[in-house]
Amino acid sequence: VQLVESGGGLVQAGGSLTLSCAASGFTLDSYGIGWFRQAPGKQREAVSCNMRGGDTYYPDDVKGRFTISRDNAKNTVYLQMNSLKPEDTAAYYCSAWDSLRAYGGQGTQVTVSS
């Protein structure tokens, strides 16, 4: 069982990035999915969660800029990030969970320069 994030990098403020999270060993469409981030010296925070029933959560500071999606055929979750700000700089992690278990990836670094 594995989740592998990719797509991070260095981008200028105002730019866009799309993060990917490929799952193996289990089927994502049976799980809730989410993206979290952690900046140096700060606690990990959720930036997007998508429940199996379709409800999606975004905190106010990314609402309208970030979009979570999943491609069940590719068993992959995406996070489209637009209008990036320096304060979005962090390591980004994906996670998948159901009522019995939760899985997480190793993260991908996003750095936004001003």
Residue pairs with C-beta under 8 A, 6 or more apart in sequence:
1 24
1 25
1 26
1 103
2 23
2 24
2 25
2 103
2 105
3 21
3 22
3 23
3 94
3 95
3 96
3 103
3 104
3 105
4 21
4 22
4 24
4 105
4 106
5 19
5 20
5 21
5 92
5 93
5 94
5 105
5 106
5 107
5 108
6 19
6 20
6 21
6 22
6 108
7 17
7 18
7 19
7 20
7 108
8 17
8 19
8 92
8 108
8 109
8 110
8 111
9 17
9 109
9 110
9 111
10 111
10 112
10 113
11 17
11 84
11 110
11 111
11 112
11 113
12 112
12 113
13 84
13 85
13 86
13 112
13 113
13 114
14 83
14 84
15 84
15 112
16 80
16 81
16 82
16 83
16 84
17 81
17 84
17 110
18 78
18 79
18 80
18 81
19 35
19 78
19 79
19 81
19 92
19 94
19 108
19 110
20 76
20 77
20 78
21 33
21 35
21 76
21 77
21 78
21 79
21 94
21 105
22 74
22 75
22 76
23 75
23 76
23 77
23 96
23 103
24 75
26 96
26 103
27 72
27 75
28 70
28 72
28 75
28 76
28 77
28 96
29 70
29 72
30 52
30 98
31 52
31 96
31 97
31 98
31 103
32 49
32 50
32 51
32 52
32 96
32 97
32 98
33 49
33 50
33 68
33 70
33 77
33 94
33 95
33 96
34 46
34 48
34 49
34 50
34 68
34 94
34 95
34 96
34 97
35 46
35 47
35 48
35 49
35 66
35 68
35 77
35 79
35 92
35 93
35 94
35 95
36 44
36 45
36 46
36 47
36 92
36 93
36 94
36 95
37 44
37 45
37 47
37 88
37 90
37 91
37 92
37 93
37 110
38 44
38 45
38 90
38 91
38 93
38 107
39 89
39 90
39 91
42 90
44 93
45 59
46 57
46 59
47 58
47 59
47 62
47 66
47 79
47 92
48 56
48 57
48 58
48 62
48 66
48 67
48 68
48 79
49 56
49 57
49 68
50 56
50 57
50 68
50 69
50 70
52 98
56 68
58 66
58 68
61 87
62 81
62 88
65 81
65 82
65 83
65 84
66 79
66 80
66 81
66 82
67 79
67 80
68 77
68 78
68 79
68 80
69 77
69 78
69 80
70 76
70 77
70 78
71 77
71 78
77 94
77 96
79 92
79 94
81 88
81 110
84 110
84 112
85 112
86 112
86 113
86 114
87 112
88 110
88 112
89 110
89 111
89 112
90 109
90 110
91 107
91 108
91 109
91 110
92 107
92 108
92 109
92 110
93 104
93 105
93 106
93 107
94 104
94 105
95 102
95 103
95 104
95 105
96 102
96 103
97 103
